[in-house]
Amino acid sequence: MPKDNKSKSYQDLHRPASEFASRADYLNHELQIMKPRRFGLNLPGRDFNFEWEDLVPAVAGTIGIIAMYSAVMMSWADGLTEQWAHITLGKDFAIEVARVEMLIPAFLFCIVASGFVNPKANLAGNHGPMIPLIGAIALAGAHPLALAILLGIFGLLLSYFKGGSKLVNLTSEGVAGGLLVFLGFTGAFSQIGQIQSWAKGLESADVAAGSMGYIGLIVLAANIVLYAILAKINKRWLAIPACAVTGLLIALAFGAGFDLIFETEMGLPNLNPVYWWGSTTEGWMLGLPNLEHFIASLPFAILAVAMWSPDFLGHRIFQELNYPKNTEEVLMDVDDTMTMCSVRQMVGTAVGGGNITSSWGTYMIPAAIAKRPIPAGSIILGSLVMLIAFLGFPMDIAVWPPVMRIALLVGVFLPLLEAGMQMIKNTKDSQAAGICIFTAAVFNPVLAWALTMLLDNNGLIGDKERAKRLSFLDKVIIPGSVLIVCFIAMVAVGMFEKQYGLPALL
């Protein structure tokens, strides 16, 4: 951007799309001239504009978050029912809590916070890697509200001391690339397996269960072709809505059936926090948390916050890979995003929710591909989420496997895999990436990130010249501390008990 443009506002520099040779040139120019106000009032027309491309990340994020929230609440319901004799929670509870999460936090943190107050903070969504752990969290005797309070406090501390951005800067491209490749690869295989499991379990009046597995194969094959075509014509940002609708139509056309459609009734969930947390007979049936609940929740809160940095890193990198040059002003700020996630975690759970939050990947990844900044799509997404929470029945459609699994596959995991491969540019990067992938396969992605960051920053793998430029604090103290904290937290909650026989400390 020319120096004389730095003093001009977005409104001064904005030009209509008709003046550009292509739509891509116009969108690139929009990214280069935006100057979001941090913790100020950002207004449409003055600081940003709505474009039809904003619908893509908004719809993609809406589909993703409905699926994620539903999975989280169902996991809490199953875990708490198994842990406590007096608690019986089912699907109705899970959907009701998910709708609470989709109303109040969507308004406060999608529309108000990331839309108007600080568009440099990515939306606070769902912490996907924590979903498989929720059953263990409940069985450990943790309390959702205690967990949220601890997670929020730790996140605010890390944000205040700029710990999130520091960890991002200490992660080389090789380590980051390996992390993204592993997450993309394993996530893609998981979704493919889930689709096939769903298809094999189908049955109808004329066909026995297990005989309709071919439907899953047809859904996957059709979407592979569609995704390839979209990539070829540079329209990958349409992948989530286009592929999700394709999966829905193919499944219905081949006789999968959809008995749950329109099951959830229209209306508002109970928005009284006292109903959810005030007694042991209503809402969560847990009452307010006590000291034991906080102690049981502590290691999980540490683990969740430790997992934030690589999650945020992946989303920030994805923006950098897809945005043109001179767009630093619109890149997500890691520390601001961490602040928003921390506050949203405490507020969302306090009003009755149970989500474990993180940077919103199913919004950010399609937004980066569509070359759109955060605010406009965030406002649209928040409005869509609130509307769907009120209507109810779209939630039934969004959680159906050929819709939900395909949306996650093409909207999150395949783009992560592609981004990781783009970051591995030379032998040094590939060495660090290979060790990161291998370690993630042996342990898990978080411990792999922490360990390979320590090795890479000390020149034991990767670029040895880079290690010479780092201070002792950056090479040893910070990466070593992160590794120790992650390992202790994981051992404490029993993450290595089944695999390696290390008993849980709690």
MOKAQUI-V537370 format. One record per residue. RES is the residue in three letters. SS is DSSP state (2 for helix, 1 for strand, 0 for the rest). PHI is phi in whole degrees, -180 to 180 (999 if undefined). PSI is psi as a letter, one per 40 degrees, with the letter a starting at -180 (* if undefined). Layout:
res:ss:phi:psi
RES:SS:PHI:PSI
RES:SS:PHI:PSI
This chain:
res:ss:phi:psi
MET:0:999:h
PRO:0:-57:i
LYS:2:-61:d
ASP:2:-69:e
ASN:2:-82:e
LYS:0:-65:d
SER:0:-88:e
LYS:0:-90:i
SER:0:-85:i
TYR:2:-59:d
GLN:2:-63:d
ASP:2:-69:d
LEU:2:-91:e
HIS:0:-66:h
ARG:0:-131:i
PRO:0:-65:i
ALA:2:-63:d
SER:2:-65:e
GLU:2:-84:e
PHE:0:-106:i
ALA:0:-68:d
SER:0:-147:i
ARG:2:-64:d
ALA:2:-62:d
ASP:2:-63:d
TYR:2:-64:d
LEU:2:-66:d
ASN:2:-64:d
HIS:2:-64:d
GLU:2:-59:d
LEU:2:-65:d
GLN:2:-78:d
ILE:2:-102:e
MET:0:-70:i
LYS:0:-136:g
PRO:0:-60:i
ARG:0:-92:h
ARG:0:-79:h
PHE:0:55:f
GLY:0:-136:a
LEU:0:-94:h
ASN:0:-102:h
LEU:0:-118:i
PRO:1:-60:h
GLY:0:92:d
ARG:0:-87:d
ASP:0:-116:e
PHE:1:-164:i
ASN:0:-129:i
PHE:0:-87:h
GLU:0:-126:i
TRP:0:-66:d
GLU:0:-64:d
ASP:2:-66:d
LEU:2:-66:d
VAL:2:-66:d
PRO:2:-65:d
ALA:2:-65:d
VAL:2:-68:d
ALA:2:-61:d
GLY:2:-64:d
THR:2:-65:d
ILE:2:-61:d
GLY:2:-63:d
ILE:2:-74:d
ILE:2:-61:d
ALA:2:-64:d
MET:2:-67:d
TYR:2:-60:d
SER:2:-62:d
ALA:2:-65:d
VAL:2:-63:d
MET:2:-68:d
MET:2:-68:d
SER:2:-66:d
TRP:2:-62:d
ALA:2:-59:d
ASP:2:-65:d
GLY:2:-66:d
LEU:2:-69:d
THR:2:-64:d
GLU:2:-73:d
GLN:2:-77:d
TRP:0:-115:h
ALA:0:-67:d
HIS:0:-88:e
ILE:0:-110:h
THR:0:-133:h
LEU:0:-121:i
GLY:0:-134:a
LYS:2:-63:d
ASP:2:-60:d
PHE:2:-62:d
ALA:2:-60:d
ILE:2:-67:d
GLU:2:-64:d
VAL:2:-67:d
ALA:2:-60:d
ARG:2:-70:d
VAL:2:-61:d
GLU:2:-63:d
MET:2:-85:e
LEU:2:-98:c
ILE:2:-66:d
PRO:2:-62:d
ALA:2:-62:d
PHE:2:-68:d
LEU:2:-72:d
PHE:2:-110:e
CYS:2:-92:d
ILE:2:-77:d
VAL:2:-77:d
ALA:2:-69:c
SER:2:-78:d
GLY:2:-83:d
PHE:2:-113:d
VAL:2:-92:d
ASN:0:-148:g
PRO:0:-71:e
LYS:0:-86:e
ALA:0:-97:h
ASN:0:-67:i
LEU:0:-61:i
ALA:1:-89:h
GLY:0:-111:b
ASN:0:-124:i
HIS:0:-92:g
GLY:2:-50:d
PRO:2:-61:e
MET:2:-86:e
ILE:2:-58:d
PRO:2:-64:e
LEU:2:-90:e
ILE:2:-63:d
GLY:2:-59:d
ALA:2:-67:d
ILE:2:-63:d
ALA:2:-65:d
LEU:2:-68:d
ALA:0:-77:e
GLY:0:91:e
ALA:0:-76:i
HIS:0:-122:h
PRO:2:-54:d
LEU:2:-72:d
ALA:2:-64:d
LEU:2:-60:d
ALA:2:-65:d
ILE:2:-64:d
LEU:2:-64:d
LEU:2:-61:d
GLY:2:-64:d
ILE:2:-65:d
PHE:2:-63:d
GLY:2:-64:d
LEU:2:-65:d
LEU:2:-65:d
LEU:2:-64:d
SER:2:-67:d
TYR:2:-61:d
PHE:0:-90:e
LYS:0:57:f
GLY:2:-69:d
GLY:2:-64:d
SER:2:-67:d
LYS:2:-64:d
LEU:2:-66:d
VAL:2:-63:d
ASN:2:-68:d
LEU:0:-87:e
THR:0:-99:h
SER:0:-72:i
GLU:2:-66:d
GLY:2:-65:d
VAL:2:-64:d
ALA:2:-62:d
GLY:2:-63:d
GLY:2:-63:d
LEU:2:-62:d
LEU:2:-67:d
VAL:2:-61:d
PHE:2:-64:d
LEU:2:-62:d
GLY:2:-66:d
PHE:2:-67:d
THR:2:-67:d
GLY:2:-65:d
ALA:2:-63:d
PHE:2:-64:d
SER:2:-63:d
GLN:2:-67:d
ILE:2:-62:d
GLY:2:-63:d
GLN:2:-66:d
ILE:2:-64:d
GLN:2:-66:d
SER:2:-64:d
TRP:2:-62:d
ALA:2:-64:d
LYS:2:-68:d
GLY:0:-89:e
LEU:0:-72:i
GLU:0:-153:i
SER:0:-137:a
ALA:0:-65:d
ASP:0:-106:e
VAL:0:-125:h
ALA:0:-75:i
ALA:0:-59:h
GLY:0:95:e
SER:0:-91:e
MET:0:-112:f
GLY:0:-62:d
TYR:2:-64:d
ILE:2:-63:d
GLY:2:-61:d
LEU:2:-63:d
ILE:2:-67:d
VAL:2:-59:d
LEU:2:-66:d
ALA:2:-62:d
ALA:2:-63:d
ASN:2:-76:d
ILE:2:-62:d
VAL:2:-64:d
LEU:2:-63:d
TYR:2:-64:d
ALA:2:-63:d
ILE:2:-65:d
LEU:2:-62:d
ALA:2:-66:d
LYS:2:-64:d
ILE:0:-99:e
ASN:0:58:f
LYS:0:-125:f
ARG:2:-62:d
TRP:2:-67:e
LEU:2:-89:e
ALA:2:-59:d
ILE:2:-64:d
PRO:2:-63:d
ALA:2:-66:d
CYS:2:-74:d
ALA:2:-64:d
VAL:2:-65:d
THR:2:-62:d
GLY:2:-60:d
LEU:2:-62:d
LEU:2:-66:d
ILE:2:-65:d
ALA:2:-61:d
LEU:2:-68:d
ALA:2:-64:d
PHE:0:-94:e
GLY:0:88:f
ALA:0:-66:d
GLY:0:76:i
PHE:0:-147:g
ASP:0:-72:e
LEU:0:-91:e
ILE:0:-63:h
PHE:0:65:f
GLU:0:-75:d
THR:0:-78:h
GLU:0:-82:i
MET:0:-71:i
GLY:0:142:a
LEU:0:-100:i
PRO:0:-74:i
ASN:0:-71:h
LEU:0:-100:e
ASN:0:-93:h
PRO:2:-58:d
VAL:2:-64:d
TYR:2:-61:d
TRP:2:-78:d
TRP:2:-118:e
GLY:0:-85:e
SER:0:-151:i
THR:0:-102:e
THR:0:-123:e
GLU:0:-127:i
GLY:0:62:b
TRP:0:-76:e
MET:0:63:f
LEU:0:-109:d
GLY:0:72:a
LEU:0:-76:i
PRO:0:-72:i
ASN:0:-114:a
LEU:2:-60:d
GLU:2:-62:d
HIS:2:-63:d
PHE:2:-66:d
ILE:2:-64:d
ALA:2:-67:d
SER:2:-83:e
LEU:2:-56:d
PRO:2:-64:d
PHE:2:-69:d
ALA:2:-66:d
ILE:2:-62:d
LEU:2:-62:d
ALA:2:-62:d
VAL:2:-69:d
ALA:2:-62:d
MET:0:-83:e
TRP:2:-65:d
SER:2:-58:d
PRO:2:-64:d
ASP:2:-66:d
PHE:2:-63:d
LEU:2:-58:d
GLY:2:-60:d
HIS:2:-71:d
ARG:2:-64:d
ILE:2:-63:d
PHE:2:-63:d
GLN:2:-61:d
GLU:2:-60:d
LEU:2:-73:d
ASN:2:-104:d
TYR:0:-84:i
PRO:0:-75:a
LYS:0:-68:i
ASN:0:62:f
THR:0:-123:f
GLU:2:-60:d
GLU:2:-66:d
VAL:2:-103:e
LEU:0:-70:i
MET:0:-63:h
ASP:0:-88:h
VAL:2:-62:d
ASP:2:-71:d
ASP:2:-65:d
THR:2:-63:d
MET:2:-65:d
THR:2:-62:d
MET:2:-62:d
CYS:2:-63:d
SER:2:-65:d
VAL:2:-67:d
ARG:2:-62:d
GLN:2:-60:d
MET:2:-72:d
VAL:2:-68:d
GLY:2:-60:d
THR:2:-77:d
ALA:2:-61:d
VAL:0:-85:e
GLY:0:127:e
GLY:0:-79:a
GLY:0:-146:e
ASN:0:-69:i
ILE:0:-106:h
THR:0:-96:i
SER:0:-163:a
SER:1:-61:h
TRP:0:-82:g
GLY:2:-72:d
THR:2:-72:e
TYR:2:-97:d
MET:2:-65:d
ILE:2:-65:d
PRO:2:-64:d
ALA:2:-64:d
ALA:2:-66:d
ILE:2:-64:d
ALA:0:-79:e
LYS:0:58:f
ARG:0:-121:i
PRO:0:-76:a
ILE:0:-75:d
PRO:2:-64:d
ALA:2:-63:d
GLY:2:-63:d
SER:2:-63:d
ILE:2:-66:d
ILE:2:-64:d
LEU:2:-61:d
GLY:2:-58:d
SER:2:-67:d
LEU:2:-63:d
VAL:2:-62:d
MET:2:-65:d
LEU:2:-64:d
ILE:2:-67:d
ALA:2:-62:d
PHE:2:-75:d
LEU:2:-68:d
GLY:0:88:d
PHE:2:-62:d
PRO:2:-61:d
MET:2:-64:d
ASP:2:-65:d
ILE:2:-70:d
ALA:2:-66:d
VAL:0:-92:e
TRP:0:-69:h
PRO:2:-49:d
PRO:2:-67:e
VAL:2:-95:d
MET:2:-64:d
ARG:2:-66:d
ILE:2:-66:d
ALA:2:-61:d
LEU:2:-68:d
LEU:2:-64:d
VAL:2:-85:d
GLY:2:-96:e
VAL:2:-126:d
PHE:2:-75:d
LEU:2:-66:d
PRO:2:-62:d
LEU:2:-63:d
LEU:2:-62:d
GLU:2:-64:d
ALA:2:-64:d
GLY:2:-62:d
MET:2:-67:d
GLN:2:-66:d
MET:2:-79:d
ILE:0:-88:g
LYS:0:-103:d
ASN:0:-148:a
THR:2:-63:d
LYS:2:-65:d
ASP:2:-64:d
SER:2:-65:d
GLN:2:-65:d
ALA:2:-64:d
ALA:2:-65:d
GLY:2:-63:d
ILE:2:-65:d
CYS:2:-63:d
ILE:2:-65:d
PHE:2:-63:d
THR:2:-65:d
ALA:2:-64:d
ALA:2:-68:d
VAL:2:-75:d
PHE:0:-110:c
ASN:0:-165:i
PRO:2:-60:d
VAL:2:-68:d
LEU:2:-66:d
ALA:2:-63:d
TRP:2:-60:d
ALA:2:-64:d
LEU:2:-69:d
THR:2:-69:d
MET:2:-63:d
LEU:2:-64:d
LEU:2:-66:d
ASP:2:-68:d
ASN:2:-70:e
ASN:0:-99:e
GLY:0:77:e
LEU:0:-76:d
ILE:0:-138:i
GLY:0:72:a
ASP:0:-84:h
LYS:2:-70:d
GLU:2:-68:d
ARG:2:-62:d
ALA:2:-61:d
LYS:2:-68:d
ARG:0:-88:e
LEU:0:-94:i
SER:0:-80:i
PHE:2:-60:d
LEU:2:-62:d
ASP:2:-75:d
LYS:2:-84:d
VAL:2:-118:d
ILE:2:-63:d
ILE:2:-68:d
PRO:2:-62:d
GLY:2:-65:d
SER:2:-65:d
VAL:2:-62:d
LEU:2:-62:d
ILE:2:-64:d
VAL:2:-62:d
CYS:2:-62:d
PHE:2:-65:d
ILE:2:-63:d
ALA:2:-63:d
MET:2:-69:d
VAL:2:-66:d
ALA:2:-60:d
VAL:0:-94:e
GLY:0:80:f
MET:0:-69:d
PHE:0:-107:e
GLU:2:-68:d
LYS:2:-72:d
GLN:2:-76:d
TYR:2:-125:e
GLY:0:78:e
LEU:0:-80:h
PRO:0:-69:i
ALA:0:-66:h
LEU:0:-75:d
LEU:0:-114:*
